[in-house]
Amino acid sequence: MFQPIFELGSGRIVGYEGLSRFPEQPAAPDGGWFAAADALGLCEELELACIETIVAVAHRLPADAYLSVNVSPSTLLRDELEGLLARVPGERVVVEITEHSQVADYATLAERVQALRERGWRFAIDDAGAGYASLRHVLRLSPDVIKLDISITRDIDQRLQHRQLAAAIVSFAGETGTALVAEGIETAAERDTLAALGVRYGQGFLLSRPAPV
């Protein structure tokens, strides 16, 4: 499945996030599949299989939009990832680094990120603001894109603290030259508030649900 990422001001689609949806049997939310794979020591293999499936149909996406894929820090270090994403022009690749696993060696991860940047890849930090790990990723890995977590986006038009936190991240992104994408936009009021705060890009059910290519 692919969910478009929009420029909020113009409504133009700038990218697509590749997502994986699993069969209903055995019943489990998407996160449950990855948790189960992690318990078996197979999470990296599952991530790589998902990316292979996404990349296989990525050529059918509009050529002027980037492709964003989710990768855990440990999978980012796997040589197989580079081979899979080499099927997509480097300047169209955005790798979203998830925050759900601890990083034991940031120096090695940062070296890997820099090496892959030289191929044209860009990097995003997913779920920024949801926890300490995502903020540490931002500080240690100097991403090209920060994705504002849905927990901040939700009801931001009604919650002062959410707006204050988003404004702080907007300021940080502006000073560091980092693009900012708000996740989980579900109402027009949320979209308009985010745009007024200076968030340039967004995705969510209001704009478009994930769909087959």
Backbone as JSON Lines, residues from 0, in Angstrom:
{"i":0,"aa":"M","n":[0.85,-1.18,0.0],"ca":[0.0,0.0,0.0],"c":[0.89,1.24,0.0]}
{"i":1,"aa":"F","n":[0.34,2.34,-0.54],"ca":[1.11,3.59,-0.61],"c":[0.23,4.74,-0.12]}
{"i":2,"aa":"Q","n":[0.8,5.58,0.75],"ca":[0.08,6.75,1.23],"c":[0.8,8.01,0.75]}
{"i":3,"aa":"P","n":[0.11,8.87,0.01],"ca":[0.76,10.07,-0.5],"c":[1.15,11.05,0.62]}
{"i":4,"aa":"I","n":[2.2,11.8,0.35],"ca":[2.65,12.89,1.2],"c":[2.45,14.18,0.4]}
{"i":5,"aa":"F","n":[1.75,15.14,0.98],"ca":[1.32,16.33,0.26],"c":[2.06,17.58,0.73]}
{"i":6,"aa":"E","n":[2.23,18.52,-0.18],"ca":[2.57,19.88,0.19],"c":[1.27,20.56,0.61]}
{"i":7,"aa":"L","n":[1.19,20.99,1.86],"ca":[-0.09,21.44,2.41],"c":[-0.62,22.69,1.71]}
{"i":8,"aa":"G","n":[0.27,23.58,1.33],"ca":[-0.18,24.83,0.72],"c":[-0.79,24.64,-0.65]}
{"i":9,"aa":"S","n":[-0.16,23.81,-1.48],"ca":[-0.59,23.64,-2.86],"c":[-1.45,22.42,-3.1]}
{"i":10,"aa":"G","n":[-1.38,21.43,-2.2],"ca":[-2.06,20.16,-2.42],"c":[-1.31,19.23,-3.35]}
{"i":11,"aa":"R","n":[-0.1,19.59,-3.72],"ca":[0.71,18.77,-4.63],"c":[1.27,17.55,-3.89]}
{"i":12,"aa":"I","n":[1.23,16.39,-4.54],"ca":[1.84,15.18,-3.98],"c":[3.33,15.22,-4.23]}
{"i":13,"aa":"V","n":[4.12,15.08,-3.16],"ca":[5.58,15.14,-3.31],"c":[6.23,13.77,-3.12]}
{"i":14,"aa":"G","n":[5.52,12.85,-2.47],"ca":[6.1,11.54,-2.22],"c":[5.04,10.54,-1.84]}
{"i":15,"aa":"Y","n":[5.46,9.28,-1.73],"ca":[4.59,8.19,-1.32],"c":[5.32,7.34,-0.29]}
{"i":16,"aa":"E","n":[4.67,7.08,0.83],"ca":[5.24,6.17,1.82],"c":[4.75,4.76,1.54]}
{"i":17,"aa":"G","n":[5.69,3.84,1.34],"ca":[5.33,2.45,1.13],"c":[5.02,1.78,2.45]}
{"i":18,"aa":"L","n":[3.86,1.13,2.53],"ca":[3.41,0.48,3.76],"c":[3.05,-0.97,3.48]}
{"i":19,"aa":"S","n":[3.14,-1.81,4.49],"ca":[2.81,-3.22,4.35],"c":[1.54,-3.54,5.13]}
{"i":20,"aa":"R","n":[0.64,-4.26,4.49],"ca":[-0.57,-4.74,5.14],"c":[-0.59,-6.26,5.02]}
{"i":21,"aa":"F","n":[-0.93,-6.94,6.12],"ca":[-0.8,-8.37,6.2],"c":[-2.16,-9.07,6.17]}
{"i":22,"aa":"P","n":[-2.18,-10.36,5.82],"ca":[-3.45,-11.11,5.85],"c":[-4.07,-11.12,7.24]}
{"i":23,"aa":"E","n":[-5.36,-11.28,7.3],"ca":[-6.06,-11.23,8.58],"c":[-5.81,-12.45,9.44]}
{"i":24,"aa":"Q","n":[-5.43,-13.56,8.84],"ca":[-5.2,-14.79,9.61],"c":[-3.72,-15.16,9.58]}
{"i":25,"aa":"P","n":[-3.09,-15.37,10.73],"ca":[-3.65,-15.16,12.06],"c":[-3.82,-13.68,12.37]}
{"i":26,"aa":"A","n":[-4.89,-13.38,13.07],"ca":[-5.26,-11.99,13.3],"c":[-4.19,-11.28,14.13]}
{"i":27,"aa":"A","n":[-3.76,-10.14,13.64],"ca":[-2.8,-9.31,14.38],"c":[-2.73,-7.97,13.69]}
{"i":28,"aa":"P","n":[-2.66,-6.88,14.43],"ca":[-2.39,-5.59,13.8],"c":[-1.01,-5.62,13.17]}
{"i":29,"aa":"D","n":[-0.74,-4.68,12.27],"ca":[0.54,-4.69,11.56],"c":[1.72,-4.73,12.51]}
{"i":30,"aa":"G","n":[1.63,-3.92,13.58],"ca":[2.71,-3.92,14.56],"c":[2.88,-5.27,15.22]}
{"i":31,"aa":"G","n":[1.78,-6.04,15.32],"ca":[1.87,-7.36,15.92],"c":[2.7,-8.32,15.1]}
{"i":32,"aa":"W","n":[2.62,-8.2,13.78],"ca":[3.44,-9.06,12.92],"c":[4.92,-8.78,13.14]}
{"i":33,"aa":"F","n":[5.28,-7.52,13.2],"ca":[6.69,-7.17,13.39],"c":[7.17,-7.56,14.78]}
{"i":34,"aa":"A","n":[6.29,-7.42,15.79],"ca":[6.66,-7.84,17.14],"c":[6.88,-9.35,17.19]}
{"i":35,"aa":"A","n":[6.01,-10.08,16.5],"ca":[6.16,-11.53,16.47],"c":[7.45,-11.93,15.76]}
{"i":36,"aa":"A","n":[7.75,-11.27,14.66],"ca":[8.99,-11.56,13.94],"c":[10.2,-11.22,14.79]}
{"i":37,"aa":"D","n":[10.12,-10.12,15.53],"ca":[11.23,-9.71,16.39],"c":[11.47,-10.76,17.48]}
{"i":38,"aa":"A","n":[10.39,-11.32,18.03],"ca":[10.53,-12.33,19.07],"c":[11.21,-13.59,18.55]}
{"i":39,"aa":"L","n":[11.11,-13.81,17.24],"ca":[11.74,-14.98,16.62],"c":[13.11,-14.65,16.03]}
{"i":40,"aa":"G","n":[13.54,-13.4,16.2],"ca":[14.82,-12.99,15.62],"c":[14.76,-12.81,14.11]}
{"i":41,"aa":"L","n":[13.57,-12.5,13.58],"ca":[13.38,-12.4,12.13],"c":[12.85,-11.04,11.69]}
{"i":42,"aa":"C","n":[12.95,-10.05,12.56],"ca":[12.38,-8.74,12.23],"c":[13.09,-8.11,11.02]}
{"i":43,"aa":"E","n":[14.41,-8.23,10.97],"ca":[15.14,-7.66,9.85],"c":[14.73,-8.33,8.54]}
{"i":44,"aa":"E","n":[14.57,-9.66,8.57],"ca":[14.16,-10.37,7.37],"c":[12.77,-9.94,6.92]}
{"i":45,"aa":"L","n":[11.86,-9.73,7.87],"ca":[10.51,-9.29,7.51],"c":[10.55,-7.89,6.91]}
{"i":46,"aa":"E","n":[11.32,-6.99,7.5],"ca":[11.44,-5.64,6.95],"c":[11.99,-5.68,5.52]}
{"i":47,"aa":"L","n":[13.01,-6.47,5.29],"ca":[13.61,-6.56,3.96],"c":[12.61,-7.15,2.96]}
{"i":48,"aa":"A","n":[11.82,-8.13,3.39],"ca":[10.81,-8.71,2.5],"c":[9.74,-7.67,2.15]}
{"i":49,"aa":"C","n":[9.35,-6.87,3.12],"ca":[8.36,-5.81,2.86],"c":[8.91,-4.8,1.87]}
{"i":50,"aa":"I","n":[10.16,-4.39,2.06],"ca":[10.77,-3.41,1.17],"c":[10.89,-3.98,-0.25]}
{"i":51,"aa":"E","n":[11.24,-5.26,-0.35],"ca":[11.33,-5.88,-1.67],"c":[9.99,-5.82,-2.39]}
{"i":52,"aa":"T","n":[8.9,-6.07,-1.66],"ca":[7.56,-6.02,-2.24],"c":[7.2,-4.6,-2.68]}
{"i":53,"aa":"I","n":[7.56,-3.62,-1.86],"ca":[7.28,-2.21,-2.17],"c":[8.06,-1.78,-3.41]}
{"i":54,"aa":"V","n":[9.34,-2.09,-3.43],"ca":[10.2,-1.67,-4.53],"c":[9.76,-2.3,-5.85]}
{"i":55,"aa":"A","n":[9.2,-3.5,-5.78],"ca":[8.81,-4.22,-7.0],"c":[7.76,-3.47,-7.81]}
{"i":56,"aa":"V","n":[6.95,-2.64,-7.16],"ca":[5.91,-1.9,-7.88],"c":[6.15,-0.4,-7.87]}
{"i":57,"aa":"A","n":[7.28,0.04,-7.31],"ca":[7.54,1.47,-7.17],"c":[7.69,2.17,-8.52]}
{"i":58,"aa":"H","n":[8.05,1.42,-9.56],"ca":[8.2,2.03,-10.89],"c":[6.87,2.54,-11.43]}
{"i":59,"aa":"R","n":[5.76,2.11,-10.82],"ca":[4.44,2.56,-11.28],"c":[4.0,3.86,-10.61]}
{"i":60,"aa":"L","n":[4.79,4.36,-9.67],"ca":[4.48,5.63,-9.03],"c":[4.91,6.79,-9.94]}
{"i":61,"aa":"P","n":[4.32,7.97,-9.78],"ca":[4.74,9.12,-10.59],"c":[6.24,9.4,-10.43]}
{"i":62,"aa":"A","n":[6.89,9.68,-11.53],"ca":[8.35,9.84,-11.53],"c":[8.82,11.07,-10.78]}
{"i":63,"aa":"D","n":[7.92,12.04,-10.57],"ca":[8.34,13.27,-9.89],"c":[8.1,13.2,-8.38]}
{"i":64,"aa":"A","n":[7.75,12.02,-7.84],"ca":[7.51,11.86,-6.4],"c":[8.52,10.88,-5.83]}
{"i":65,"aa":"Y","n":[8.92,11.12,-4.58],"ca":[9.88,10.21,-3.96],"c":[9.17,9.02,-3.33]}
{"i":66,"aa":"L","n":[9.95,7.99,-3.05],"ca":[9.46,6.79,-2.37],"c":[10.08,6.73,-0.99]}
{"i":67,"aa":"S","n":[9.23,6.63,0.02],"ca":[9.69,6.55,1.41],"c":[9.42,5.16,1.96]}
{"i":68,"aa":"V","n":[10.44,4.57,2.59],"ca":[10.3,3.24,3.19],"c":[10.76,3.29,4.65]}
{"i":69,"aa":"N","n":[10.15,2.44,5.48],"ca":[10.46,2.39,6.91],"c":[11.51,1.32,7.19]}
{"i":70,"aa":"V","n":[12.52,1.7,7.96],"ca":[13.63,0.8,8.24],"c":[14.06,0.98,9.69]}
{"i":71,"aa":"S","n":[14.26,-0.11,10.39],"ca":[14.81,-0.03,11.74],"c":[16.32,0.18,11.65]}
{"i":72,"aa":"P","n":[16.94,0.72,12.7],"ca":[18.39,0.95,12.66],"c":[19.19,-0.31,12.34]}
{"i":73,"aa":"S","n":[18.78,-1.46,12.86],"ca":[19.54,-2.68,12.61],"c":[19.43,-3.11,11.15]}
{"i":74,"aa":"T","n":[18.26,-2.95,10.55],"ca":[18.08,-3.31,9.14],"c":[18.85,-2.37,8.23]}
{"i":75,"aa":"L","n":[18.98,-1.12,8.65],"ca":[19.73,-0.14,7.86],"c":[21.18,-0.58,7.65]}
{"i":76,"aa":"L","n":[21.71,-1.35,8.56],"ca":[23.09,-1.81,8.47],"c":[23.24,-3.05,7.59]}
{"i":77,"aa":"R","n":[22.15,-3.64,7.15],"ca":[22.21,-4.85,6.34],"c":[22.57,-4.53,4.89]}
{"i":78,"aa":"D","n":[23.5,-5.29,4.33],"ca":[23.93,-5.07,2.95],"c":[22.79,-5.29,1.97]}
{"i":79,"aa":"E","n":[21.85,-6.19,2.29],"ca":[20.75,-6.49,1.38],"c":[19.89,-5.26,1.09]}
{"i":80,"aa":"L","n":[19.79,-4.35,2.06],"ca":[18.95,-3.17,1.88],"c":[19.45,-2.34,0.71]}
{"i":81,"aa":"E","n":[20.75,-2.16,0.65],"ca":[21.32,-1.35,-0.42],"c":[20.99,-1.94,-1.79]}
{"i":82,"aa":"G","n":[21.07,-3.26,-1.9],"ca":[20.75,-3.91,-3.17],"c":[19.29,-3.74,-3.56]}
{"i":83,"aa":"L","n":[18.39,-3.82,-2.59],"ca":[16.96,-3.66,-2.88],"c":[16.64,-2.24,-3.35]}
{"i":84,"aa":"L","n":[17.14,-1.26,-2.63],"ca":[16.81,0.12,-2.95],"c":[17.58,0.65,-4.15]}
{"i":85,"aa":"A","n":[18.61,-0.08,-4.58],"ca":[19.34,0.32,-5.79],"c":[18.45,0.23,-7.02]}
{"i":86,"aa":"R","n":[17.3,-0.44,-6.91],"ca":[16.37,-0.55,-8.03],"c":[15.59,0.74,-8.25]}
{"i":87,"aa":"V","n":[15.7,1.67,-7.31],"ca":[15.03,2.96,-7.41],"c":[16.12,4.03,-7.5]}
{"i":88,"aa":"P","n":[15.99,5.02,-8.4],"ca":[17.0,6.08,-8.46],"c":[17.24,6.7,-7.08]}
{"i":89,"aa":"G","n":[18.51,6.86,-6.71],"ca":[18.86,7.3,-5.36],"c":[18.19,8.58,-4.94]}
{"i":90,"aa":"E","n":[18.04,9.53,-5.87],"ca":[17.45,10.82,-5.52],"c":[15.96,10.71,-5.21]}
{"i":91,"aa":"R","n":[15.35,9.56,-5.49],"ca":[13.93,9.37,-5.2],"c":[13.7,8.59,-3.91]}
{"i":92,"aa":"V","n":[14.78,8.2,-3.21],"ca":[14.66,7.34,-2.03],"c":[14.74,8.17,-0.76]}
{"i":93,"aa":"V","n":[13.75,8.0,0.12],"ca":[13.8,8.53,1.48],"c":[13.65,7.34,2.43]}
{"i":94,"aa":"V","n":[14.62,7.16,3.3],"ca":[14.59,6.07,4.27],"c":[14.12,6.63,5.61]}
{"i":95,"aa":"E","n":[12.98,6.15,6.09],"ca":[12.46,6.57,7.39],"c":[13.01,5.65,8.48]}
{"i":96,"aa":"I","n":[13.82,6.19,9.35],"ca":[14.39,5.4,10.44],"c":[13.41,5.4,11.6]}
{"i":97,"aa":"T","n":[12.97,4.22,11.99],"ca":[11.99,4.1,13.07],"c":[12.68,4.22,14.42]}
{"i":98,"aa":"E","n":[11.89,4.44,15.45],"ca":[12.46,4.66,16.78],"c":[12.23,3.48,17.72]}
{"i":99,"aa":"H","n":[11.73,2.38,17.19],"ca":[11.21,1.33,18.06],"c":[12.26,0.35,18.57]}
{"i":100,"aa":"S","n":[13.51,0.56,18.19],"ca":[14.56,-0.3,18.73],"c":[15.74,0.56,19.15]}
{"i":101,"aa":"Q","n":[16.45,0.14,20.17],"ca":[17.56,0.91,20.69],"c":[18.76,0.82,19.76]}
{"i":102,"aa":"V","n":[19.55,1.87,19.74],"ca":[20.77,1.91,18.95],"c":[21.95,1.78,19.89]}
{"i":103,"aa":"A","n":[22.73,0.72,19.71],"ca":[23.88,0.49,20.6],"c":[25.1,1.28,20.16]}
{"i":104,"aa":"D","n":[25.21,1.56,18.85],"ca":[26.41,2.19,18.31],"c":[26.01,3.25,17.3]}
{"i":105,"aa":"Y","n":[25.83,4.48,17.79],"ca":[25.42,5.57,16.9],"c":[26.52,5.94,15.91]}
{"i":106,"aa":"A","n":[27.77,5.77,16.29],"ca":[28.87,6.13,15.39],"c":[28.81,5.29,14.12]}
{"i":107,"aa":"T","n":[28.6,3.98,14.27],"ca":[28.5,3.09,13.11],"c":[27.28,3.42,12.28]}
{"i":108,"aa":"L","n":[26.14,3.69,12.95],"ca":[24.92,4.02,12.22],"c":[25.08,5.33,11.45]}
{"i":109,"aa":"A","n":[25.71,6.32,12.07],"ca":[25.91,7.61,11.41],"c":[26.83,7.46,10.2]}
{"i":110,"aa":"E","n":[27.85,6.62,10.31],"ca":[28.74,6.37,9.16],"c":[27.96,5.72,8.02]}
{"i":111,"aa":"R","n":[27.08,4.81,8.35],"ca":[26.27,4.15,7.34],"c":[25.33,5.14,6.65]}
{"i":112,"aa":"V","n":[24.7,5.99,7.43],"ca":[23.82,7.01,6.88],"c":[24.59,7.91,5.92]}
{"i":113,"aa":"Q","n":[25.77,8.35,6.31],"ca":[26.55,9.24,5.47],"c":[26.98,8.56,4.18]}
{"i":114,"aa":"A","n":[27.37,7.29,4.27],"ca":[27.78,6.56,3.07],"c":[26.63,6.43,2.09]}
{"i":115,"aa":"L","n":[25.43,6.18,2.6],"ca":[24.28,6.03,1.72],"c":[23.79,7.37,1.2]}
{"i":116,"aa":"R","n":[24.02,8.43,1.94],"ca":[23.7,9.78,1.43],"c":[24.5,10.07,0.16]}
{"i":117,"aa":"E","n":[25.69,9.55,0.09],"ca":[26.53,9.79,-1.08],"c":[25.96,9.13,-2.33]}
{"i":118,"aa":"R","n":[25.03,8.19,-2.15],"ca":[24.32,7.58,-3.27],"c":[23.09,8.38,-3.65]}
{"i":119,"aa":"G","n":[22.82,9.44,-2.91],"ca":[21.66,10.28,-3.2],"c":[20.48,10.06,-2.28]}
{"i":120,"aa":"W","n":[20.57,9.03,-1.41],"ca":[19.46,8.77,-0.5],"c":[19.28,9.92,0.48]}
{"i":121,"aa":"R","n":[18.03,10.16,0.87],"ca":[17.73,11.07,1.97],"c":[17.19,10.25,3.15]}
{"i":122,"aa":"F","n":[17.27,10.84,4.33],"ca":[16.86,10.12,5.54],"c":[15.86,10.94,6.33]}
{"i":123,"aa":"A","n":[14.87,10.23,6.87],"ca":[13.85,10.84,7.72],"c":[13.85,10.14,9.07]}
{"i":124,"aa":"I","n":[13.49,10.9,10.1],"ca":[13.26,10.32,11.42],"c":[11.76,10.23,11.62]}
{"i":125,"aa":"D","n":[11.28,9.01,11.83],"ca":[9.85,8.76,11.95],"c":[9.38,9.03,13.38]}
{"i":126,"aa":"D","n":[8.12,9.43,13.52],"ca":[7.46,9.57,14.83],"c":[8.18,10.55,15.76]}
{"i":127,"aa":"A","n":[8.73,11.63,15.22],"ca":[9.44,12.59,16.07],"c":[8.49,13.21,17.08]}
{"i":128,"aa":"G","n":[8.94,13.27,18.33],"ca":[8.13,13.82,19.41],"c":[7.39,12.76,20.2]}
{"i":129,"aa":"A","n":[7.42,11.52,19.71],"ca":[6.69,10.46,20.41],"c":[7.5,9.88,21.56]}
{"i":130,"aa":"G","n":[8.8,10.07,21.55],"ca":[9.63,9.5,22.61],"c":[11.05,10.0,22.51]}
{"i":131,"aa":"Y","n":[11.83,9.67,23.51],"ca":[13.2,10.15,23.59],"c":[14.05,9.61,22.45]}
{"i":132,"aa":"A","n":[13.8,8.37,22.04],"ca":[14.62,7.74,21.01],"c":[14.57,8.52,19.71]}
{"i":133,"aa":"S","n":[13.38,8.98,19.31],"ca":[13.27,9.7,18.04],"c":[14.03,11.02,18.09]}
{"i":134,"aa":"L","n":[13.99,11.71,19.23],"ca":[14.72,12.97,19.35],"c":[16.23,12.73,19.35]}
{"i":135,"aa":"R","n":[16.65,11.63,19.93],"ca":[18.08,11.29,19.91],"c":[18.51,10.97,18.48]}
{"i":136,"aa":"H","n":[17.66,10.28,17.72],"ca":[17.96,10.04,16.31],"c":[18.16,11.36,15.57]}
{"i":137,"aa":"V","n":[17.29,12.34,15.84],"ca":[17.38,13.63,15.17],"c":[18.72,14.29,15.46]}
{"i":138,"aa":"L","n":[19.14,14.26,16.71],"ca":[20.37,14.93,17.11],"c":[21.62,14.21,16.6]}
{"i":139,"aa":"R","n":[21.57,12.89,16.55],"ca":[22.77,12.14,16.22],"c":[22.92,11.87,14.71]}
{"i":140,"aa":"L","n":[21.81,11.87,13.96],"ca":[21.86,11.45,12.57],"c":[21.61,12.58,11.57]}
{"i":141,"aa":"S","n":[21.27,13.78,12.05],"ca":[21.07,14.95,11.17],"c":[20.22,14.6,9.96]}
{"i":142,"aa":"P","n":[18.95,14.27,10.16],"ca":[18.11,13.82,9.05],"c":[17.79,14.94,8.06]}
{"i":143,"aa":"D","n":[17.37,14.53,6.87],"ca":[16.9,15.48,5.86],"c":[15.43,15.82,6.08]}
{"i":144,"aa":"V","n":[14.71,14.9,6.73],"ca":[13.28,15.05,6.96],"c":[12.95,14.63,8.39]}
{"i":145,"aa":"I","n":[12.11,15.39,9.06],"ca":[11.56,15.0,10.37],"c":[10.06,14.79,10.19]}
{"i":146,"aa":"K","n":[9.57,13.64,10.67],"ca":[8.14,13.36,10.58],"c":[7.51,13.54,11.95]}
{"i":147,"aa":"L","n":[6.62,14.5,12.03],"ca":[5.96,14.86,13.28],"c":[4.94,13.79,13.65]}
{"i":148,"aa":"D","n":[5.07,13.23,14.84],"ca":[4.25,12.09,15.23],"c":[2.77,12.45,15.32]}
{"i":149,"aa":"I","n":[1.94,11.44,15.07],"ca":[0.49,11.62,15.11],"c":[0.0,12.06,16.49]}
{"i":150,"aa":"S","n":[0.74,11.71,17.54],"ca":[0.33,12.12,18.89],"c":[0.39,13.64,19.06]}
{"i":151,"aa":"I","n":[1.2,14.32,18.26],"ca":[1.26,15.78,18.29],"c":[0.21,16.36,17.34]}
{"i":152,"aa":"T","n":[0.05,15.74,16.19],"ca":[-0.92,16.21,15.2],"c":[-2.35,16.14,15.72]}
{"i":153,"aa":"R","n":[-2.66,15.07,16.45],"ca":[-4.04,14.84,16.88],"c":[-4.56,16.0,17.71]}
{"i":154,"aa":"D","n":[-5.65,16.62,17.25],"ca":[-6.33,17.73,17.95],"c":[-5.41,18.92,18.2]}
{"i":155,"aa":"I","n":[-4.43,19.14,17.33],"ca":[-3.49,20.23,17.54],"c":[-4.18,21.59,17.5]}
{"i":156,"aa":"D","n":[-5.3,21.66,16.8],"ca":[-6.06,22.91,16.74],"c":[-6.71,23.23,18.08]}
{"i":157,"aa":"Q","n":[-6.86,22.23,18.96],"ca":[-7.53,22.42,20.24],"c":[-6.58,22.39,21.44]}
{"i":158,"aa":"R","n":[-5.34,22.01,21.23],"ca":[-4.41,21.77,22.34],"c":[-3.19,22.68,22.23]}
{"i":159,"aa":"L","n":[-3.11,23.61,23.17],"ca":[-2.03,24.6,23.16],"c":[-0.67,23.94,23.26]}
{"i":160,"aa":"Q","n":[-0.52,22.95,24.13],"ca":[0.78,22.33,24.3],"c":[1.25,21.61,23.03]}
{"i":161,"aa":"H","n":[0.31,21.03,22.3],"ca":[0.67,20.4,21.04],"c":[1.19,21.45,20.06]}
{"i":162,"aa":"R","n":[0.52,22.6,20.02],"ca":[0.96,23.66,19.11],"c":[2.32,24.2,19.53]}
{"i":163,"aa":"Q","n":[2.55,24.33,20.82],"ca":[3.83,24.83,21.28],"c":[4.97,23.88,20.93]}
{"i":164,"aa":"L","n":[4.73,22.58,21.12],"ca":[5.76,21.6,20.78],"c":[6.0,21.58,19.28]}
{"i":165,"aa":"A","n":[4.94,21.61,18.49],"ca":[5.09,21.63,17.04],"c":[5.84,22.87,16.6]}
{"i":166,"aa":"A","n":[5.54,24.01,17.21],"ca":[6.23,25.26,16.85],"c":[7.72,25.16,17.14]}
{"i":167,"aa":"A","n":[8.08,24.51,18.24],"ca":[9.5,24.35,18.58],"c":[10.2,23.48,17.55]}
{"i":168,"aa":"I","n":[9.53,22.41,17.1],"ca":[10.13,21.53,16.09],"c":[10.2,22.24,14.74]}
{"i":169,"aa":"V","n":[9.2,23.06,14.42],"ca":[9.24,23.86,13.2],"c":[10.45,24.8,13.23]}
{"i":170,"aa":"S","n":[10.69,25.43,14.37],"ca":[11.84,26.33,14.52],"c":[13.15,25.58,14.33]}
{"i":171,"aa":"F","n":[13.25,24.41,14.96],"ca":[14.46,23.59,14.83],"c":[14.68,23.2,13.37]}
{"i":172,"aa":"A","n":[13.61,22.75,12.71],"ca":[13.72,22.33,11.32],"c":[14.15,23.49,10.43]}
{"i":173,"aa":"G","n":[13.61,24.68,10.7],"ca":[13.97,25.84,9.91],"c":[15.44,26.22,10.05]}
{"i":174,"aa":"E","n":[15.95,26.15,11.29],"ca":[17.34,26.52,11.53],"c":[18.32,25.49,10.99]}
{"i":175,"aa":"T","n":[17.89,24.23,10.87],"ca":[18.79,23.18,10.4],"c":[18.56,22.82,8.93]}
{"i":176,"aa":"G","n":[17.61,23.47,8.28],"ca":[17.33,23.18,6.88],"c":[16.7,21.82,6.66]}
{"i":177,"aa":"T","n":[15.89,21.39,7.61],"ca":[15.27,20.07,7.56],"c":[13.81,20.2,7.15]}
{"i":178,"aa":"A","n":[13.35,19.36,6.24],"ca":[11.94,19.35,5.87],"c":[11.12,18.72,6.99]}
{"i":179,"aa":"L","n":[9.87,19.17,7.13],"ca":[9.01,18.68,8.21],"c":[7.7,18.17,7.62]}
{"i":180,"aa":"V","n":[7.36,16.93,7.97],"ca":[6.13,16.29,7.51],"c":[5.29,15.94,8.74]}
{"i":181,"aa":"A","n":[4.04,16.37,8.75],"ca":[3.13,16.02,9.84],"c":[2.38,14.75,9.47]}
{"i":182,"aa":"E","n":[2.39,13.76,10.37],"ca":[1.69,12.5,10.13],"c":[0.29,12.54,10.76]}
{"i":183,"aa":"G","n":[-0.6,11.75,10.22],"ca":[-1.89,11.51,10.86],"c":[-2.87,12.65,10.82]}
{"i":184,"aa":"I","n":[-2.85,13.46,9.77],"ca":[-3.81,14.57,9.66],"c":[-5.18,14.0,9.31]}
{"i":185,"aa":"E","n":[-6.16,14.26,10.15],"ca":[-7.48,13.67,9.94],"c":[-8.61,14.7,9.84]}
{"i":186,"aa":"T","n":[-8.33,15.96,10.16],"ca":[-9.36,16.99,10.06],"c":[-8.8,18.21,9.37]}
{"i":187,"aa":"A","n":[-9.7,19.0,8.78],"ca":[-9.28,20.23,8.12],"c":[-8.69,21.21,9.13]}
{"i":188,"aa":"A","n":[-9.21,21.21,10.35],"ca":[-8.69,22.12,11.38],"c":[-7.25,21.75,11.73]}
{"i":189,"aa":"E","n":[-6.94,20.47,11.82],"ca":[-5.57,20.05,12.08],"c":[-4.65,20.5,10.94]}
{"i":190,"aa":"R","n":[-5.08,20.26,9.71],"ca":[-4.28,20.65,8.54],"c":[-4.02,22.16,8.53]}
{"i":191,"aa":"D","n":[-5.06,22.94,8.76],"ca":[-4.91,24.39,8.69],"c":[-4.03,24.92,9.82]}
{"i":192,"aa":"T","n":[-4.16,24.32,11.0],"ca":[-3.33,24.75,12.13],"c":[-1.87,24.44,11.87]}
{"i":193,"aa":"L","n":[-1.6,23.25,11.36],"ca":[-0.22,22.85,11.05],"c":[0.38,23.78,10.0]}
{"i":194,"aa":"A","n":[-0.39,24.07,8.97],"ca":[0.11,24.96,7.92],"c":[0.41,26.35,8.48]}
{"i":195,"aa":"A","n":[-0.47,26.84,9.37],"ca":[-0.25,28.15,9.97],"c":[0.99,28.18,10.85]}
{"i":196,"aa":"L","n":[1.33,27.04,11.45],"ca":[2.54,26.94,12.28],"c":[3.81,26.87,11.45]}
{"i":197,"aa":"G","n":[3.67,26.63,10.15],"ca":[4.84,26.55,9.29],"c":[5.22,25.15,8.86]}
{"i":198,"aa":"V","n":[4.35,24.16,9.14],"ca":[4.61,22.79,8.67],"c":[4.24,22.74,7.19]}
{"i":199,"aa":"R","n":[5.21,22.41,6.36],"ca":[4.99,22.5,4.91],"c":[4.34,21.26,4.31]}
{"i":200,"aa":"Y","n":[4.62,20.08,4.88],"ca":[4.16,18.83,4.28],"c":[3.34,18.02,5.27]}
{"i":201,"aa":"G","n":[2.47,17.14,4.75],"ca":[1.67,16.32,5.64],"c":[1.08,15.12,4.94]}
{"i":202,"aa":"Q","n":[0.62,14.17,5.75],"ca":[-0.08,13.0,5.25],"c":[-1.1,12.58,6.3]}
{"i":203,"aa":"G","n":[-2.11,11.86,5.87],"ca":[-3.14,11.42,6.81],"c":[-4.43,11.12,6.09]}
{"i":204,"aa":"F","n":[-5.39,10.56,6.82],"ca":[-6.63,10.12,6.21],"c":[-7.42,11.26,5.59]}
{"i":205,"aa":"L","n":[-7.3,12.49,6.13],"ca":[-8.0,13.62,5.51],"c":[-7.53,13.82,4.08]}
{"i":206,"aa":"L","n":[-6.25,13.65,3.85],"ca":[-5.65,13.93,2.55],"c":[-5.75,12.72,1.62]}
{"i":207,"aa":"S","n":[-5.43,11.55,2.14],"ca":[-5.53,10.32,1.35],"c":[-5.23,9.13,2.24]}
{"i":208,"aa":"R","n":[-6.04,8.11,2.16],"ca":[-5.76,6.85,2.87],"c":[-4.75,6.05,2.07]}
{"i":209,"aa":"P","n":[-4.03,5.12,2.73],"ca":[-3.16,4.21,1.98],"c":[-3.98,3.41,0.97]}
{"i":210,"aa":"A","n":[-3.4,3.17,-0.2],"ca":[-4.1,2.45,-1.25],"c":[-3.11,1.69,-2.11]}
{"i":211,"aa":"P","n":[-3.57,0.67,-2.83],"ca":[-2.68,-0.02,-3.76],"c":[-2.17,0.95,-4.83]}
{"i":212,"aa":"V","n":[-1.02,0.62,-5.41],"ca":[-0.43,1.53,-6.39],"c":[-1.36,1.76,-7.58]}
